[in-house]
């Protein structure tokens, strides 16, 4: 009777093939499990040196974190938001409006923020008036019953432009939220803001287009200085930037004496660019490691080169979503139609 025995050579070959398949499977699993962090970043094709290339930032973070860090190319904040929303990227720097939108609509969080030239991560929004105005007198009369903001009703306003943060959104959010101004029109339509401005400040309110005489921070202050309006909305450093030089010839020719201008108390803060991240893909440990690595850039020459040439900031600081975007969001959320507008600008169909 014949026994059914396998050829020893065949058995050995089969065993080797099984071991090899198992080894390949393990190696493949290790490769798949290797952590990859993707940063959405606007990439150019004309860098003059590697010092300007965001790949240098990715290489630095890879070394610091012990993980693959890749650049995910985008061309706008809208695309950065969508990349985080749908998991194509894990984090991205973006402007404050986009960051607030991502927080409110998609559950994104802020982990860090860039600094402005003075080291702050925000600037304050203010109203400027002339010292002979009713608002200036109400501010300085030591009478708590007088309200400088109430005195601005019917006073022609000088805005920096349509839907600018310090020049329109923050002050109008304040006036509406505090009950000084009443929304005129559809509360879900951003164009209602224009009607609200004209209703509260009068038909002569200046809402300039880009390139026109009174556009921008300087334009709003010029509008006030030339008395085309009675209140200018700008940021805390605007007046010094245009009119504050001790050498008069270095100031704009429309500037009045500095003592003619009165800055009313701030409406609120406009945030610098936050680093937003997707909490579904970045855990707390990784988040903290990324923040530590970015903050460490402040302390070395090579790190400061990355900050200056790639991130366009003098420094990075750790922050939280509420700390960086909370007060800003509470103000602009009062603006009629702002959520719809931001959704159209930064949402899936935005550009």
C-alpha positions in Angstrom: 0.0 0.0 0.0 1.3 3.5 -0.9 1.4 6.1 1.7 0.5 9.8 0.8 3.7 11.6 1.8 4.7 15.1 0.6 8.0 15.6 -1.1 10.3 17.1 1.6 11.5 19.7 -1.0 8.0 20.7 -1.8 7.1 21.0 1.9 10.2 23.2 2.5 9.4 25.4 -0.4 5.8 25.9 0.7 7.0 26.8 4.2 9.4 29.4 2.9 6.7 31.0 0.7 4.4 31.2 3.7 7.1 32.8 5.9 7.9 35.2 3.1 4.3 36.2 2.7 4.0 36.7 6.4 7.1 38.9 6.5 6.0 41.0 3.5 2.6 41.4 5.2 4.2 42.6 8.4 6.5 45.0 6.6 3.5 46.3 4.6 1.6 46.9 7.8 4.5 48.8 9.4 4.7 51.0 6.3 0.9 51.7 6.4 1.1 52.4 10.2 3.8 55.0 9.8 2.3 58.3 10.9 1.9 60.9 8.2 0.9 64.5 8.9 -0.2 66.7 6.0 0.0 70.5 6.2 -2.2 72.4 3.7 0.0 75.2 2.3 -0.1 77.5 -0.7 2.8 76.5 -2.8 4.5 78.5 -5.6 6.6 77.2 -8.4 9.1 80.1 -8.5 11.0 80.0 -5.2 14.3 81.6 -5.5 15.9 79.4 -2.8 15.0 76.4 -0.6 14.8 78.8 2.3 11.5 80.0 0.9 10.1 76.6 0.2 7.5 75.1 2.6 9.2 71.8 2.2 11.9 73.1 4.5 9.2 73.5 7.2 8.0 70.0 6.5 11.5 68.6 6.8 12.0 70.4 10.1 8.8 69.1 11.6 9.6 65.5 10.3 12.9 65.6 12.2 11.3 67.0 15.3 8.3 64.8 15.4 9.7 61.5 14.1 6.9 61.3 11.6 6.4 61.9 7.9 5.3 65.5 7.4 4.1 66.3 3.9 2.9 69.5 2.2 -0.6 69.3 0.7 -0.7 72.0 -2.0 -3.7 74.4 -1.9 -4.3 77.9 -3.4 -6.8 79.5 -1.0 -8.2 79.4 2.5 -11.3 77.9 1.1 -9.4 74.9 -0.3 -7.4 74.6 3.0 -10.7 74.4 4.9 -12.0 71.7 2.6 -8.8 69.8 2.8 -9.1 69.7 6.6 -12.8 69.0 6.4 -12.5 65.9 4.2 -9.2 64.6 5.7 -6.9 65.4 2.8 -4.8 67.5 5.2 -4.5 67.7 9.0 -3.6 71.3 9.6 -3.3 74.7 7.9 -2.6 78.3 8.7 -5.5 80.6 7.5 -7.0 84.0 8.2 -9.2 84.6 11.2 -12.5 84.6 9.2 -11.7 81.2 7.6 -10.6 79.8 11.0 -13.8 80.9 12.7 -15.8 79.4 9.8 -13.9 76.1 10.2 -14.6 76.1 13.9 -18.3 76.8 13.6 -19.1 74.7 10.6 -16.7 71.8 10.6 -15.5 71.4 14.2 -11.9 72.5 13.5 -9.7 73.7 16.4 -6.9 76.2 16.7 -3.5 75.1 18.2 -1.2 78.0 17.5 -1.2 81.5 16.0 1.3 83.6 14.2 2.5 86.9 15.7 2.3 90.4 14.2 5.3 92.6 14.0 4.8 93.9 17.6 4.6 90.3 19.0 0.8 90.3 19.5 -1.5 87.7 17.9 -4.3 90.3 17.3 -4.9 94.0 16.8 -7.7 96.1 18.3 -10.4 97.7 16.3 -11.3 101.3 17.1 -13.4 104.2 16.1 -11.5 107.5 15.6 -13.3 110.9 15.9 -12.1 114.5 16.0 -11.7 116.2 19.4 -14.5 118.7 18.8 -17.1 116.0 18.1 -20.0 115.1 20.5 -18.5 111.5 20.8 -15.1 112.9 21.9 -16.8 115.2 24.5 -18.9 112.3 25.8 -15.7 110.2 26.2 -13.9 112.9 28.1 -16.6 114.6 30.2 -16.1 112.3 33.3 -19.9 111.7 33.2 -20.8 108.0 33.2 -24.3 108.8 31.9 -23.0 110.0 28.5 -22.1 107.4 25.9 -19.6 108.2 23.1 -20.9 105.4 20.9 -24.5 106.6 21.2 -23.3 110.0 19.9 -22.3 108.4 16.6 -25.9 107.7 15.5 -26.4 109.7 12.3 -22.7 110.6 12.0 -21.4 109.7 8.6 -19.0 106.8 9.0 -15.7 106.1 7.1 -15.1 102.4 6.6 -12.0 100.9 5.2 -13.9 98.8 2.6 -16.7 96.3 2.2 -16.6 93.5 4.8 -13.2 94.5 6.2 -12.6 93.2 9.7 -11.5 96.3 11.7 -13.1 98.7 9.2 -16.6 97.1 9.2 -17.3 93.7 10.5 -16.0 94.2 14.1 -17.5 97.7 14.7 -20.8 96.8 13.1 -21.0 93.6 15.1 -20.5 95.7 18.2 -23.1 98.3 17.2 -25.7 95.7 16.3 -24.9 93.4 19.3 -25.0 96.2 21.8 -28.3 97.6 20.4 -27.0 100.8 19.0 -27.9 99.8 15.4 -30.9 97.9 14.0 -30.6 95.4 11.2 -32.4 96.6 8.1 -33.4 93.8 5.7 -33.0 90.1 5.6 -30.9 88.9 8.6 -29.6 86.0 6.4 -28.4 88.3 3.6 -25.0 90.0 3.9 -26.3 92.9 1.7 -28.5 93.9 4.6 -25.3 95.1 6.3 -25.1 97.9 3.8 -28.6 99.0 4.5 -28.0 98.8 8.2 -24.9 101.1 7.9 -26.8 103.7 5.9 -29.8 103.5 8.3 -27.6 104.1 11.3 -24.9 106.4 10.1 -26.7 108.1 7.3 -26.7 108.1 3.5 -23.2 109.7 3.3 -21.5 106.8 5.0 -18.3 105.9 3.0 -18.0 102.3 1.9 -15.2 102.6 -0.6 -14.2 100.2 -3.4 -10.6 99.1 -3.7 -8.4 101.8 -5.3 -10.7 104.7 -4.5 -9.7 107.8 -2.5 -10.9 106.6 0.9 -10.2 102.9 0.7 -8.1 101.2 3.4 -7.0 102.3 6.8 -5.3 105.4 5.5 -8.4 106.2 3.4 -10.7 105.9 6.3 -8.6 108.3 8.4 -8.3 110.7 5.4 -12.1 110.6 5.1 -12.3 111.7 8.8 -9.5 114.3 8.4 -11.2 115.9 5.4 -14.5 115.8 7.2 -16.1 113.7 4.5 -17.3 111.7 7.6 -17.4 112.1 11.3 -16.0 108.7 12.5 -13.4 106.4 11.0 -13.1 102.7 11.7 -9.5 101.3 11.7 -7.1 99.4 13.8 -5.2 100.6 16.9 -1.9 101.3 15.0 -3.4 103.1 12.0 -3.2 106.7 13.2 0.5 106.4 14.2 1.3 104.7 10.9 0.0 107.5 8.8 0.2 110.6 11.0 2.4 109.8 14.0 5.9 110.6 12.7 7.6 113.4 14.6 8.9 114.8 11.3 5.7 116.3 9.8 6.9 115.9 6.2 7.0 112.1 6.7 3.3 112.0 7.5 0.5 112.0 4.9 -0.3 115.5 3.7 -4.0 115.1 4.8 -3.0 114.5 8.4 -4.2 117.0 11.1 -2.3 117.6 14.3 -2.3 114.5 16.3 -4.2 116.1 19.2 -7.2 116.5 16.8 -7.8 112.8 16.8 -9.5 110.9 19.6 -9.5 107.1 19.7 -12.6 105.6 21.3 -12.4 102.4 23.4 -11.8 99.3 21.4 -14.7 97.2 20.0 -12.8 94.0 20.1 -9.8 92.1 18.6 -9.1 90.9 15.1 -7.1 87.7 15.3 -3.9 86.9 13.5 -3.6 83.7 11.4 -4.5 80.6 13.4 -3.1 77.2 12.8 -6.3 75.2 12.5 -6.3 71.4 12.8 -8.6 68.5 12.4 -9.2 66.9 15.8 -10.4 63.7 14.2 -7.0 63.1 12.7 -4.6 64.9 15.1 -4.7 63.6 18.7 -3.7 65.7 21.7 -0.2 64.2 22.0 0.6 65.0 18.4 -1.0 68.4 18.6 1.2 69.3 21.6 4.3 68.0 19.9 3.6 70.1 16.7 3.0 73.2 18.8 6.2 72.7 20.8 8.2 72.2 17.5 6.7 75.4 16.0 7.3 77.5 19.1 10.9 76.3 19.2 11.4 78.0 15.8 11.4 81.3 17.8 14.7 80.3 19.5 17.2 79.5 16.7 18.6 81.3 13.7 17.4 78.6 11.3 14.0 78.6 12.9 13.6 82.3 12.6 14.5 82.0 8.9 11.6 79.5 8.5 9.3 81.9 10.3 10.3 84.9 8.2 10.7 83.3 4.8 8.0 80.7 4.8 5.4 81.6 7.4 5.8 85.4 7.1 5.8 86.1 10.8 8.3 87.0 13.6 7.0 84.2 15.8 4.5 81.5 16.7 2.7 81.1 20.0 0.4 78.4 21.4 -3.3 79.2 21.7 -6.7 77.6 21.9 -9.8 78.1 19.7 -11.8 80.0 22.3 -8.9 82.3 23.3 -7.9 83.2 19.7 -11.3 83.3 17.9 -13.9 83.5 20.6 -14.3 87.3 21.1 -13.9 87.9 17.3 -16.6 85.3 16.5 -19.0 86.7 19.1 -18.8 90.1 17.3 -19.0 89.2 13.7 -21.7 86.6 14.4 -24.0 89.7 15.0 -23.5 90.8 11.4 -26.5 89.9 9.2 -25.8 87.1 6.7 -22.2 86.6 7.9 -22.5 82.8 8.2 -24.1 82.5 4.7 -21.4 84.8 3.3 -18.5 82.9 4.9 -20.0 79.6 3.8 -20.2 80.8 0.2 -16.6 82.2 0.5 -15.0 79.3 2.3 -17.4 76.5 1.9 -17.2 73.5 -0.6 -18.0 75.8 -3.5 -15.7 78.6 -2.4 -12.5 79.7 -4.1 
